[in-house]
Amino acid sequence: MPVLQSSDTNPVNDNRIASYFSVSPVSEQERRTCTASNIADNLWLVARHCSPKAGDRLRQYDGDEATVKRVHFMSDVDDLALVRVGSGIDAKAFDLPTSSVEKGDALTLIGYGANHEYSSIAKLKVEGFIESYPPEIGIPFHDLAIAVTTTPSRTCEGDSGSPAYTNNTIYATHTAAASNQECTNGKGNMTWLTVLNSKRVAWIKSVCRDEPAADSGRPSQATETSL
């Protein structure tokens, strides 16, 4: 059986993730932008640069969907956001890590790449870490891991926020990679991941603890929460 990659055309159904749709507050038209990971009951982790907002939607492979009610950002330099959704999706949650990922670690990334209507996976190896991007690149996020694909695959547009995990533990989320709008294969391509270090895990746990359950009332504005 062939290994399935993010750039493959073979689907992998995983109840722990959902495709993220940005919804226009004016036209109500939706556009799939990213991938979200379930962390707790109706709480999903996504990339900050996906610009999540109340009124957006999450949708799974079986058609189940839920509407974003509230959004939490960690900081301007942490590419993480937590969204609280209403009812509609019964998902299994990832476990948070008890230790940080290390150089040489192998991870699996799963996401909804490019224009695919399904998710697929890629295999990654952690090559190193950077505190921040070079200023000329114009990406503000800090504390990233550099990973490369270890099979003929690469991440695609739409994989932002995708979980990088081992077994059921999520260790990082997808922040950036070389442009791949056509979702073609390419072994050894670089990917930048936002590492779930101890500070970020503590932030996630604090939101899970303090965030009230979603309700059917009017969505609230986004909030920035820090430790």
Rosetta silent file (secondary structure, phi, psi, omega in degrees, C-alpha in Angstrom):
SEQUENCE: MPVLQSSDTNPVNDNRIASYFSVSPVSEQERRTCTASNIADNLWLVARHCSPKAGDRLRQYDGDEATVKRVHFMSDVDDLALVRVGSGIDAKAFDLPTSSVEKGDALTLIGYGANHEYSSIAKLKVEGFIESYPPEIGIPFHDLAIAVTTTPSRTCEGDSGSPAYTNNTIYATHTAAASNQECTNGKGNMTWLTVLNSKRVAWIKSVCRDEPAADSGRPSQATETSL
SCORE:     score description
SCORE:     0.000 S_00000001
   1 L     0.000  129.148 -178.874    0.000    0.000    0.000 S_00000001
   2 L   -69.757  151.151  175.140    1.500    3.395   -0.949 S_00000001
   3 L   -74.835  134.973 -178.188    2.205    6.020    1.680 S_00000001
   4 L   -89.903  135.193 -176.819   -0.330    8.862    1.485 S_00000001
   5 L  -119.527  165.545  175.812    0.999   12.413    1.286 S_00000001
   6 L   -61.899  -29.678  178.875   -0.477   15.911    1.543 S_00000001
   7 L   -92.683    2.568  174.939    0.113   16.263   -2.204 S_00000001
   8 L   -72.156  163.681  174.526   -1.413   12.849   -2.948 S_00000001
   9 L  -103.802   18.042  178.209   -4.843   12.493   -4.474 S_00000001
  10 L  -104.979  127.162 -176.435   -5.741    9.737   -2.013 S_00000001
  11 L   -77.762  148.485  170.367   -7.923   10.735    0.959 S_00000001
  12 L  -126.279  114.487 -179.489   -7.176   10.018    4.614 S_00000001
  13 L   -86.013  124.246 -178.567  -10.176   10.471    6.887 S_00000001
  14 L  -137.936  117.523 -175.910   -9.224   11.708   10.363 S_00000001
  15 L   -70.393  -11.595 -177.173  -11.844   12.771   12.893 S_00000001
  16 L   -82.173  -10.629 -177.088   -9.299   14.917   14.800 S_00000001
  17 E  -125.088  166.704  175.278   -9.080   17.609   12.115 S_00000001
  18 E  -148.961  152.184  172.283  -11.394   19.790   10.053 S_00000001
  19 E   -77.725  143.022 -176.503  -11.039   22.087    7.079 S_00000001
  20 E  -105.120  127.021 -179.440  -11.297   25.766    8.021 S_00000001
  21 E  -114.440  123.829  172.437  -13.509   28.064    5.944 S_00000001
  22 E   -82.568  129.895 -175.934  -13.291   31.844    6.111 S_00000001
  23 E  -114.017  126.909  178.054  -16.770   33.326    5.692 S_00000001
  24 L   -68.786  126.067  178.903  -17.362   36.836    4.374 S_00000001
  25 L   -69.662  -14.529 -178.779  -19.542   38.789    6.826 S_00000001
  26 L   -93.218  -56.886 -175.644  -20.991   40.728    3.873 S_00000001
  27 L   -91.773  -15.676 -175.196  -21.663   38.148    1.155 S_00000001
  28 L    65.082   12.114  174.010  -21.585   35.065    3.414 S_00000001
  29 L   -73.484  145.922 -178.163  -19.476   33.348    0.763 S_00000001
  30 E  -112.741  151.829  178.278  -16.960   30.877    2.156 S_00000001
  31 E  -141.406  123.765 -179.391  -13.375   30.110    1.152 S_00000001
  32 E   -72.993  128.149 -173.795  -11.334   27.222    2.501 S_00000001
  33 E  -122.774  -32.253 -167.721   -8.089   28.583    3.895 S_00000001
  34 E  -151.915 -174.818  176.103   -6.571   26.292    6.531 S_00000001
  35 E  -125.157  138.791 -179.423   -6.754   23.134    8.639 S_00000001
  36 E  -117.399  149.964 -178.684   -7.824   23.014   12.307 S_00000001
  37 E  -117.906  133.159  178.724   -7.014   20.444   15.025 S_00000001
  38 E   -76.219  129.321 -177.683   -9.360   19.448   17.824 S_00000001
  39 E  -112.372  -34.867 -179.679   -7.819   20.046   21.264 S_00000001
  40 E  -157.889 -177.869 -177.709  -10.807   19.776   23.598 S_00000001
  41 L   -55.724  109.772  178.364  -14.596   19.792   23.525 S_00000001
  42 L    62.510   17.791  174.585  -15.503   22.275   20.754 S_00000001
  43 E  -115.713  127.084 -174.612  -12.052   23.932   20.974 S_00000001
  44 E  -126.347  142.384  179.203   -9.865   23.846   17.867 S_00000001
  45 E   -99.358  132.845  179.170   -6.288   24.955   17.225 S_00000001
  46 E  -144.149  169.451  179.459   -5.488   26.831   14.018 S_00000001
  47 L   -77.001  140.847  176.695   -2.773   29.189   12.752 S_00000001
  48 H   -59.821  -38.964 -175.131   -3.026   32.858   13.688 S_00000001
  49 H   -69.904   -6.051  172.574   -2.119   33.860   10.128 S_00000001
  50 H   -75.421   -7.762  178.335   -5.322   32.157    8.942 S_00000001
  51 L    54.392   52.918 -179.933   -7.090   35.210   10.451 S_00000001
  52 L   -65.910  149.261 -179.413   -9.857   33.239   12.167 S_00000001
  53 L  -151.847  159.281  175.251  -12.960   35.148   13.219 S_00000001
  54 L   -59.302  137.573 -178.016  -16.412   34.557   14.626 S_00000001
  55 L   101.329  -16.542  174.172  -18.768   33.363   11.912 S_00000001
  56 L   -68.597  172.287 -176.837  -16.209   31.199   10.109 S_00000001
  57 E  -130.529  148.094  168.045  -16.896   27.474    9.695 S_00000001
  58 E  -110.799  140.644 -179.968  -15.188   24.152   10.319 S_00000001
  59 E  -140.903  136.013  179.160  -16.170   21.166    8.189 S_00000001
  60 L  -100.606  172.423 -174.992  -15.144   17.520    8.338 S_00000001
  61 L   -59.715  -27.834 -177.766  -14.889   14.869    5.624 S_00000001
  62 L   -90.423    5.232  178.728  -18.350   13.479    6.426 S_00000001
  63 L    94.658  -10.814  176.546  -20.032   16.871    6.045 S_00000001
  64 L   -62.105  138.147 -179.663  -20.363   17.642    9.755 S_00000001
  65 E  -144.773  161.181  179.331  -19.743   21.330   10.383 S_00000001
  66 E  -147.460  152.999 -177.928  -19.748   23.924   13.151 S_00000001
  67 E  -100.378  138.269  178.325  -19.618   27.713   13.311 S_00000001
  68 E   -70.066  128.181  179.407  -16.875   29.649   15.092 S_00000001
  69 E  -102.331  -41.420 -177.196  -18.266   31.522   18.110 S_00000001
  70 E  -142.823  153.382 -178.615  -15.144   32.926   19.769 S_00000001
  71 E  -131.888  137.560  175.531  -11.447   33.299   18.928 S_00000001
  72 E  -123.011  131.674  173.986   -8.376   33.526   21.182 S_00000001
  73 E  -110.700  144.500  179.388   -4.904   34.624   20.022 S_00000001
  74 E   -79.236  -54.049  177.852   -1.759   34.011   22.054 S_00000001
  75 E  -167.745  174.868  179.612    0.357   36.946   20.771 S_00000001
  76 L   -68.312  -23.565 -174.693    1.483   38.689   17.596 S_00000001
  77 L  -105.767   -0.566  175.445    4.587   36.479   17.322 S_00000001
  78 E  -106.159  117.980 -174.445    2.988   33.111   18.130 S_00000001
  79 E   -82.273   58.893 -177.952    1.272   31.649   15.073 S_00000001
  80 E  -135.508  143.747  170.859   -1.510   30.080   17.115 S_00000001
  81 E  -144.973  145.414  173.771   -5.203   30.701   17.621 S_00000001
  82 E  -113.214  131.351  179.294   -7.859   28.755   19.489 S_00000001
  83 E  -118.311  134.593  173.090  -11.439   28.867   18.238 S_00000001
  84 E   -95.541  127.481 -179.486  -14.535   27.857   20.158 S_00000001
  85 E  -113.289  161.997  174.136  -17.234   26.446   17.894 S_00000001
  86 L   -78.668 -169.036 -178.246  -20.881   25.677   18.384 S_00000001
  87 L   -72.544  162.353  176.228  -22.419   22.238   18.126 S_00000001
  88 L   137.560  -25.148 -179.870  -22.272   20.123   15.000 S_00000001
  89 L  -124.153  127.212  174.741  -18.988   18.182   15.124 S_00000001
  90 L  -106.590   95.310 -170.745  -18.265   15.235   17.399 S_00000001
  91 L  -113.585  153.532  170.685  -14.467   14.997   17.143 S_00000001
  92 L   -84.848  141.810 -176.534  -11.676   13.103   18.840 S_00000001
  93 L   -97.615  147.306  168.678   -9.069   15.383   20.445 S_00000001
  94 L   -71.879  154.070  169.522   -5.297   15.357   20.101 S_00000001
  95 E   -87.359  143.258  174.739   -3.216   15.017   23.264 S_00000001
  96 L   -81.206  149.238 -176.704   -0.960   17.946   24.157 S_00000001
  97 L   -75.012  150.596  173.712    2.769   17.180   24.464 S_00000001
  98 L   -99.684   -8.314  175.006    4.566   16.800   27.790 S_00000001
  99 L  -146.599  158.091 -176.361    7.931   17.546   26.140 S_00000001
 100 L   -83.076  156.085  176.954    8.997   19.556   23.118 S_00000001
 101 L   -65.464  151.136 -177.302    9.927   18.104   19.753 S_00000001
 102 L  -124.316  161.749  176.993   13.673   17.580   19.148 S_00000001
 103 L   -58.661  134.197 -178.863   16.031   17.603   16.169 S_00000001
 104 L    94.086  -12.030 -179.539   15.787   14.319   14.286 S_00000001
 105 L   -67.149  143.679  175.430   12.238   13.559   15.396 S_00000001
 106 E   -98.216  133.406 -179.340    9.872   12.105   12.810 S_00000001
 107 E  -130.835  155.382  172.114    6.404   13.634   12.568 S_00000001
 108 E  -109.059  133.203  176.137    3.298   13.090   10.489 S_00000001
 109 E  -113.672  134.338  177.509    1.468   16.100    9.090 S_00000001
 110 E  -128.209  135.082 -179.165   -2.144   15.894    7.960 S_00000001
 111 E  -163.543  170.024  176.580   -4.071   18.640    6.245 S_00000001
 112 L   -94.896   92.809 -173.875   -6.525   19.729    3.576 S_00000001
 113 L   -85.553  146.145  173.100   -4.123   20.803    0.838 S_00000001
 114 L    47.759 -129.673 -177.112   -4.837   23.064   -2.124 S_00000001
 115 L   -98.102   14.385  179.657   -8.231   22.427   -3.731 S_00000001
 116 L   -66.802  142.975  176.574   -8.599   18.896   -2.407 S_00000001
 117 L   -94.545   22.010 -176.775  -11.938   18.096   -0.793 S_00000001
 118 L  -151.016  167.488  176.238  -10.197   15.668    1.557 S_00000001
 119 L  -100.790  156.388  175.285   -7.195   15.478    3.865 S_00000001
 120 E  -149.321  171.792 -170.651   -3.961   13.566    3.258 S_00000001
 121 E  -118.323  159.866  172.993   -0.660   13.087    5.069 S_00000001
 122 E  -137.561  151.163  178.065    3.051   13.823    4.688 S_00000001
 123 E  -101.297  132.926 -176.732    6.055   12.521    6.609 S_00000001
 124 E  -125.918  153.820  171.146    8.464   15.078    8.103 S_00000001
 125 E  -126.784  130.041 -179.851   11.825   15.061    9.877 S_00000001
 126 E   -74.175  122.899 -177.530   12.819   17.915   12.194 S_00000001
 127 E  -100.556  -23.547 -177.687   16.114   19.419   10.980 S_00000001
 128 E   170.926 -168.486 -174.751   16.547   22.297   13.416 S_00000001
 129 E  -139.940  149.311  173.810   15.054   25.376   15.027 S_00000001
 130 E  -132.017  145.942  178.481   15.019   29.132   14.458 S_00000001
 131 E   -72.715  -38.191  179.067   14.065   31.913   16.845 S_00000001
 132 E  -161.986  164.258  174.789   12.505   33.958   14.056 S_00000001
 133 L   -69.367  156.203  169.144   12.479   34.439   10.295 S_00000001
 134 L   -58.198  139.718 -175.222   14.982   36.827    8.678 S_00000001
 135 H   -55.541  -33.424 -175.538   13.408   40.318    8.800 S_00000001
 136 H   -68.543  -17.782  178.882   13.423   40.691    5.014 S_00000001
 137 H   -74.039  -28.706  175.707   10.998   37.772    4.640 S_00000001
 138 L    81.241   17.279  176.728    8.343   39.757    6.478 S_00000001
 139 L  -104.650  122.502 -168.235    6.926   36.889    8.552 S_00000001
 140 L   -86.015   -1.371 -167.246    6.668   37.904   12.232 S_00000001
 141 L   -82.959  147.942 -173.947    6.395   34.537   13.951 S_00000001
 142 E  -114.705  167.664  172.682    8.928   33.203   16.468 S_00000001
 143 E    54.142   69.656 -176.169   10.154   29.870   17.888 S_00000001
 144 E  -116.405  152.516  170.199    9.797   27.661   14.836 S_00000001
 145 E  -101.205  144.664  172.985   11.059   24.229   13.840 S_00000001
 146 E  -102.312  124.788 -179.767   12.460   23.568   10.378 S_00000001
 147 E  -128.054  155.112  176.195   11.358   20.221    8.953 S_00000001
 148 E  -124.671  151.602  176.813   11.834   18.485    5.609 S_00000001
 149 E   -74.765  139.519 -176.802    9.675   15.942    3.839 S_00000001
 150 L  -107.522    2.831  176.056   11.157   12.438    3.898 S_00000001
 151 L  -133.687  168.221 -179.200    9.016   10.954    1.117 S_00000001
 152 L   -66.507   75.032 -176.089    8.086   12.245   -2.367 S_00000001
 153 L  -157.309  166.380  173.757    5.633   14.773   -0.976 S_00000001
 154 L  -158.960  162.913  178.467    5.303   18.330    0.197 S_00000001
 155 L   -76.964  162.239 -174.444    2.753   20.500    1.902 S_00000001
 156 L  -125.936  168.761  170.691    0.236   22.501   -0.121 S_00000001
 157 L   -58.561  133.015 -176.975   -1.734   25.709    0.025 S_00000001
 158 L   103.678  -10.081  179.227   -4.433   25.101    2.640 S_00000001
 159 L   -84.907   -5.519  179.799   -2.183   23.135    5.003 S_00000001
 160 L   -54.384  133.682 -178.072   -1.629   26.133    7.299 S_00000001
 161 L    87.036   -9.992 -177.197   -2.476   25.184   10.869 S_00000001
 162 L   -59.834  142.576 -179.943   -2.234   21.463   10.097 S_00000001
 163 E   -76.148  140.528  168.708   -1.068   19.309   13.024 S_00000001
 164 E  -110.145  119.005 -165.354    2.362   17.660   13.048 S_00000001
 165 E  -142.819  166.021  168.385    2.005   14.712   15.391 S_00000001
 166 E  -130.625  127.727 -174.244    3.168   11.296   16.570 S_00000001
 167 L    54.232 -116.983  179.601    0.478    8.774   17.480 S_00000001
 168 L  -109.563   12.692 -178.160   -2.152   10.971   19.182 S_00000001
 169 E  -102.246  124.936  177.454    0.190   13.718   20.438 S_00000001
 170 E   -89.597  125.378 -176.649    0.354   17.015   18.549 S_00000001
 171 E  -108.429  -19.015 -176.354    3.840   18.572   18.684 S_00000001
 172 E  -165.218  168.428  173.950    3.572   21.457   16.220 S_00000001
 173 E  -129.576  153.598 -176.218    1.392   23.162   13.637 S_00000001
 174 E   -74.608  126.548  177.329    2.175   24.169   10.058 S_00000001
 175 E  -108.481  -46.455 -175.439    3.138   27.817    9.611 S_00000001
 176 E  -158.497  161.380  174.405    4.852   28.120    6.220 S_00000001
 177 E  -164.229  173.100  175.325    6.524   26.324    3.324 S_00000001
 178 L   -61.006  144.589 -178.115    7.574   27.001   -0.244 S_00000001
 179 L   -57.073  134.731 -179.300    4.623   27.942   -2.427 S_00000001
 180 L  -149.262   63.005 -175.046    2.876   24.879   -3.863 S_00000001
 181 L   -65.685  -27.954 -179.758   -0.454   26.024   -5.253 S_00000001
 182 L   -87.966   -4.216  176.706   -0.701   23.060   -7.626 S_00000001
 183 L    58.696   51.474  178.517   -0.023   20.607   -4.781 S_00000001
 184 L   -94.700  159.848 -179.145    2.770   18.722   -6.570 S_00000001
 185 L   -76.374  162.093  176.243    5.198   16.269   -4.966 S_00000001
 186 L   176.795  103.456 -177.443    8.798   17.052   -4.015 S_00000001
 187 L   -70.242  142.757  176.008   11.008   15.161   -1.574 S_00000001
 188 L    83.191    9.964  179.387   13.209   17.153    0.816 S_00000001
 189 L   -75.639  145.741 -175.624   11.179   20.359    0.726 S_00000001
 190 E   -85.017  145.317  176.405   11.335   22.601    3.780 S_00000001
 191 E  -136.050  138.674  177.145    8.428   23.314    6.101 S_00000001
 192 E  -104.992  129.535 -175.451    8.324   25.709    9.055 S_00000001
 193 E  -118.224  141.222  170.719    6.368   24.562   12.090 S_00000001
 194 E   -85.361  113.788 -174.479    5.159   26.404   15.184 S_00000001
 195 E   -77.407  135.561  174.084    6.402   24.229   18.035 S_00000001
 196 L   -85.518   80.086  177.993    4.071   23.544   20.952 S_00000001
 197 L   -78.748 -179.255 -173.633    6.651   24.315   23.630 S_00000001
 198 H   -61.527  -37.741 -179.864    5.869   24.449   27.341 S_00000001
 199 H   -66.705  -41.591 -179.809    4.755   28.089   27.256 S_00000001
 200 H   -69.740  -37.994  176.558    2.387   27.495   24.359 S_00000001
 201 H   -63.257  -40.720  178.406    0.981   24.341   25.926 S_00000001
 202 H   -62.288  -39.246  177.604    0.363   26.281   29.147 S_00000001
 203 H   -63.836  -45.781  179.298   -1.508   28.939   27.155 S_00000001
 204 H   -58.670  -45.221 -179.568   -3.665   26.320   25.429 S_00000001
 205 H   -63.844  -36.395 -179.774   -4.493   24.708   28.766 S_00000001
 206 H   -66.946  -38.259  177.271   -5.388   28.075   30.285 S_00000001
 207 H   -67.998  -42.292  178.122   -7.846   28.805   27.468 S_00000001
 208 H   -59.925  -36.105 -178.657   -9.336   25.315   27.766 S_00000001
 209 H   -74.650  -40.752 -170.832   -9.789   25.891   31.493 S_00000001
 210 H   -95.429  -20.909 -175.995  -11.206   29.407   31.336 S_00000001
 211 L   -71.590  123.955  177.745  -13.158   29.401   28.075 S_00000001
 212 L   -70.901  160.611  179.136  -16.905   28.982   28.689 S_00000001
 213 L   -62.901  147.670  178.170  -18.884   26.502   26.652 S_00000001
 214 L   -66.949  149.837  177.078  -20.119   27.699   23.286 S_00000001
 215 L  -132.036 -177.011 -176.580  -23.729   28.778   23.068 S_00000001
 216 L   -94.989    9.789 -179.181  -26.175   29.714   20.353 S_00000001
 217 L   -77.775 -173.099 -177.012  -26.009   33.418   21.095 S_00000001
 218 L   -66.588  134.725 -179.785  -24.379   36.154   19.064 S_00000001
 219 L   -59.461  146.945  179.479  -20.669   35.478   18.345 S_00000001
 220 L   -94.340  170.482  176.952  -18.190   37.479   20.388 S_00000001
 221 L   -77.759  162.299  177.480  -15.153   39.418   19.219 S_00000001
 222 L   -69.505  148.836  177.219  -11.673   37.917   19.158 S_00000001
 223 E  -128.921  150.663  175.345   -9.578   38.250   22.284 S_00000001
 224 E  -107.058  121.602 -177.026   -5.852   38.059   22.885 S_00000001
 225 L  -119.882  138.635  179.296   -4.951   36.049   25.961 S_00000001
 226 L  -137.638  164.892 -179.577   -1.511   35.590   27.481 S_00000001
 227 L   -81.543    0.000    0.000   -0.045   34.006   30.569 S_00000001
